[in-house]
């Protein structure tokens, strides 16, 4: 949602994983192997990136695919944001191209550095961005103008989430803090995220809590209104580069990379309401992406070049 996303799992057609039932949701046809995939907020589309900037968008659950073009440069795993209103693609050159839900280009924004994070407001009226050199920035999409820029003690913003109403923007910053802002840029709080840099965060569906994780390898649950830490898991032993909270409850799935080789190391699962941090018995090396719809978490895996599966976790 840094991520180094390669997120896929070989699971049986219906299997129990840490109390969750995983079932087939959709089969997707692709022109070849993907680098990564992103499940759009709302769960109605999957965006996949191959090569430097070859982008496909699939409708779920039908699997209908269209191609999106117009962007040069390399699209990283941090350079895609999408929801029911639009799609934003950002490159290592700093160019961000915004498309509407139908795939028509609507605006371009030029950032001063490689894109490090992107997030849409639910209504599609503004886009939150960050580069490898900058904290969070909020852009009005009607005018294309920068509205405000956040601040850090040092380092950039690595993860951004916007509450459904758009009145709370929560960010994970490289100075080991998480910050909350209102829509106009007022800093609501600065809270400790842990001893080391946080890489990603995810808001609960009701917007009352968020989970954050990063170099420390632990997942922490925070109160979204105040930033106060509510609970923290044990460390997984590996840095965590992406996570998602379930659409119901506070369960979290996270993606780990090996600290030495930076290879996929595991898929962590944590239930803050009483469970221990666990590694799912799945092959993290086949992972393409994950996200959620209104009912369940959605997992995306690459079965083979050109063959992709989407599973729901309920």
C-alpha positions in Angstrom: 0.0 0.0 0.0 6.7 0.7 -0.1 6.1 -1.7 -0.8 7.6 -4.0 -2.4 4.8 -5.8 -3.5 5.0 -9.1 -4.9 2.0 -10.7 -3.2 0.6 -14.1 -4.1 -0.4 -17.2 -2.5 -1.1 -20.7 -3.5 -4.1 -21.7 -1.4 -6.6 -24.5 -2.0 -9.9 -23.6 -3.4 -11.4 -23.3 0.1 -9.0 -23.4 3.0 -8.7 -22.1 6.6 -5.8 -19.8 7.3 -5.6 -18.6 10.9 -9.3 -18.8 11.3 -10.0 -17.1 7.9 -11.6 -18.9 4.9 -9.9 -18.3 1.5 -12.0 -18.8 -1.6 -11.5 -18.2 -5.3 -12.8 -14.9 -6.5 -11.6 -14.3 -10.0 -9.2 -15.5 -12.7 -7.3 -12.9 -14.7 -5.6 -13.2 -18.0 -2.4 -11.0 -18.5 0.0 -10.5 -21.4 2.8 -12.0 -19.4 4.4 -11.9 -15.9 3.6 -8.9 -13.7 6.0 -7.0 -11.4 3.2 -6.3 -8.9 -0.5 -5.7 -8.6 -2.7 -3.3 -6.5 -6.2 -3.9 -5.5 -8.1 -0.6 -5.8 -10.0 0.7 -2.8 -13.5 -0.7 -3.0 -12.2 -4.0 -4.5 -13.8 -3.5 -7.9 -10.5 -3.3 -9.9 -7.0 -4.7 -9.9 -4.1 -2.7 -11.5 -1.1 -4.6 -12.6 2.3 -3.3 -13.8 4.7 -5.2 -16.1 8.0 -4.1 -17.5 8.8 -0.4 -17.0 5.3 1.1 -17.4 3.0 -1.4 -19.0 -0.3 -1.0 -17.0 -3.4 -3.3 -17.2 -6.6 -2.7 -15.3 -9.0 -5.6 -14.6 -12.6 -5.3 -13.6 -13.6 -7.7 -10.8 -15.0 -10.3 -10.7 -15.5 -10.4 -14.5 -11.8 -10.2 -15.3 -12.3 -7.8 -18.3 -9.0 -6.1 -19.0 -8.0 -2.7 -20.5 -4.7 -1.1 -21.1 -3.7 2.3 -19.7 -0.9 4.2 -21.4 0.7 7.6 -21.4 3.3 7.4 -18.7 7.1 7.2 -19.2 9.7 6.2 -16.7 9.6 3.3 -14.2 6.5 2.7 -12.1 7.4 1.4 -8.7 5.2 -0.4 -6.2 4.7 2.9 -4.5 3.5 4.6 -7.7 0.0 3.4 -8.0 -3.2 4.6 -6.3 -6.8 3.8 -7.3 -10.3 3.8 -6.0 -13.8 4.0 -7.5 -13.2 7.5 -8.7 -9.8 7.3 -10.4 -6.3 6.0 -11.0 -3.0 7.7 -10.4 0.3 6.4 -11.7 3.6 7.9 -10.6 7.1 7.3 -11.9 10.7 7.6 -10.9 10.9 10.8 -12.8 8.3 12.5 -10.5 5.5 12.6 -13.1 2.0 11.6 -11.8 -0.7 11.0 -14.3 -4.3 11.0 -13.1 -7.0 9.1 -14.9 -10.8 9.0 -14.3 -12.6 5.7 -13.7 -13.1 5.2 -17.4 -9.3 5.5 -18.1 -9.3 8.9 -19.6 -6.3 11.1 -18.7 -7.5 14.1 -16.6 -4.4 15.7 -15.2 -0.6 15.6 -14.8 1.3 16.7 -11.7 5.1 17.1 -11.7 6.8 16.3 -8.4 10.4 17.0 -7.5 11.7 13.5 -7.1 10.8 9.8 -7.4 7.3 9.0 -6.2 7.3 7.3 -2.8 3.6 7.2 -1.9 0.2 8.1 -3.4 -3.4 8.0 -2.0 -6.7 9.3 -3.3 -9.5 10.8 -1.2 -12.6 8.7 -1.4 -14.5 11.3 -3.4 -11.6 11.8 -5.8 -11.3 15.5 -5.1 -7.7 15.4 -3.9 -4.6 13.3 -4.1 -1.9 12.8 -1.4 1.6 12.4 -2.7 5.2 12.0 -1.4 8.5 11.7 -3.0 11.7 10.1 -1.7 12.7 13.6 -0.7 9.5 15.1 0.6 6.8 14.7 3.3 3.2 14.3 2.3 1.7 16.9 -0.1 -2.0 17.4 -0.9 -3.0 18.4 -4.4 -6.5 19.7 -5.5 -7.3 17.7 -8.6 -9.8 20.2 -10.0 -7.2 22.9 -10.2 -4.0 20.8 -10.2 -2.6 23.1 -7.4 -0.6 22.1 -4.4 -2.7 22.9 -1.3 -0.2 22.1 1.5 2.9 20.2 2.5 3.4 18.3 5.8 6.6 18.2 7.8 9.0 15.7 9.3 12.1 16.1 11.5 14.0 14.3 8.8 13.3 11.8 6.0 10.3 11.5 3.8 6.8 10.2 4.1 6.6 6.5 3.1 2.9 5.6 3.6 -0.3 7.6 3.4 -4.0 6.8 4.2 -7.0 9.0 4.0 -10.1 8.4 6.0 -13.3 7.9 4.1 -14.7 11.4 4.8 -11.4 13.0 3.8 -11.0 14.9 7.0 -8.2 12.8 8.4 -4.9 12.1 6.6 -2.6 9.7 8.5 1.0 9.3 7.3 4.1 7.2 8.2 7.2 9.3 8.2 10.9 8.4 8.1 11.7 10.1 11.4 10.0 7.1 13.2 6.7 9.0 13.7 3.1 8.8 12.4 1.3 12.0 11.9 -2.4 13.0 11.6 -3.5 16.0 9.6 -7.0 17.5 8.9 -8.0 18.2 5.3 -6.7 21.8 5.5 -3.2 20.7 6.6 -3.5 21.3 10.4 -1.3 18.9 12.3 -3.5 17.0 14.7 -0.8 14.9 16.4 2.7 13.4 16.1 3.0 10.0 17.6 5.9 7.5 18.0 5.6 4.6 15.5 8.4 2.6 17.1 12.2 2.5 17.4 12.8 2.3 13.6 11.3 3.8 10.4 7.7 2.9 9.6 7.1 1.9 5.9 3.3 1.6 5.6 0.0 1.9 7.4 -3.6 0.9 6.9 -6.8 2.4 8.3 -9.7 0.4 9.6 -13.0 0.5 7.6 -14.6 2.7 10.3 -11.6 5.1 10.4 -11.2 4.7 14.1 -7.9 2.8 14.2 -4.9 2.2 12.0 -2.1 -0.3 11.9 1.5 0.7 11.1 4.6 -1.4 10.5 8.1 -1.0 9.1 11.8 -1.7 9.8 11.2 -2.9 13.4 9.2 -5.9 12.1 6.3 -5.4 14.5 2.7 -4.3 13.8 1.2 -1.6 16.0 -2.4 -0.6 16.4 -3.1 3.1 17.0 -6.2 5.2 17.8 -6.7 7.3 14.6 -8.1 10.3 16.4 -5.2 10.8 18.7 -2.3 8.7 17.4 -2.1 6.9 20.7 -0.7 3.3 20.5 -3.3 0.8 21.6 -1.4 -2.5 21.1 1.7 -3.9 19.5 2.6 -7.3 18.2 5.8 -9.2 18.8 8.5 -8.7 16.1 8.3 -10.9 13.0 12.1 -10.7 12.7 11.9 -9.1 9.3 11.0 -5.6 8.1 7.4 -5.2 7.0 6.8 -3.2 3.8 3.1 -3.4 3.3 0.0 -4.2 5.2 -3.8 -4.1 5.0 -6.5 -4.1 7.7 -9.6 -6.3 7.0 -12.9 -4.5 6.2 -14.4 -5.9 9.3 -12.7 -6.0 12.7 -9.0 -5.2 13.2 -7.2 -8.2 11.6 -4.0 -7.3 9.7 -2.1 -9.0 6.9 1.4 -7.8 6.2 4.3 -8.5 3.7 7.8 -9.2 5.0 11.1 -9.0 3.3 14.3 -10.7 4.4 16.4 -8.1 6.1 19.6 -9.3 4.4 18.7 -10.1 0.8 15.4 -8.1 0.6 13.7 -11.2 -0.8 10.1 -12.1 0.1 10.2 -13.7 3.5 6.6 -14.3 4.5 3.0 -13.1 5.0 2.3 -12.1 8.5 -1.1 -12.3 10.1 -2.1 -10.5 13.3 -5.3 -10.3 15.2 -4.9 -7.4 17.8 -8.0 -8.7 19.6 -6.1 -11.6 21.1 -3.9 -13.4 18.6 -0.2 -13.6 18.2 1.7 -12.5 15.1 2.0 -15.5 12.8 3.4 -16.4 9.4 0.9 -17.9 7.0 2.0 -21.2 5.4 2.0 -19.7 1.9 4.7 -19.0 -0.7 5.5 -15.3 -0.4 7.6 -15.4 -3.5 4.5 -15.7 -5.7 2.7 -12.7 -4.2 1.6 -9.9 -6.5 -0.7 -7.7 -4.3 -3.4 -7.5 -1.8 -6.2 -5.2 -0.7 -9.9 -5.4 0.2 -13.4 -5.0 -1.0 -16.4 -4.1 1.2 -16.6 -7.7 2.7 -13.1 -9.3 2.7 -9.4 -9.1 2.1 -8.5 -9.9 -1.5 -5.2 -11.7 -2.3 -3.6 -11.6 -5.8 -1.2 -14.3 -6.9 0.6 -15.2 -10.0 -0.1 -18.8 -11.0 2.1 -18.6 -14.1 3.1 -15.9 -16.6 -0.2 -14.6 -17.9 -2.3 -16.4 -15.3 -3.4 -14.6 -12.2 -5.8 -15.6 -9.4 -7.7 -13.4 -7.0 -8.9 -15.0 -3.7 -11.2 -13.6 -1.0 -10.3 -14.0 2.7 -13.4 -14.0 4.8 
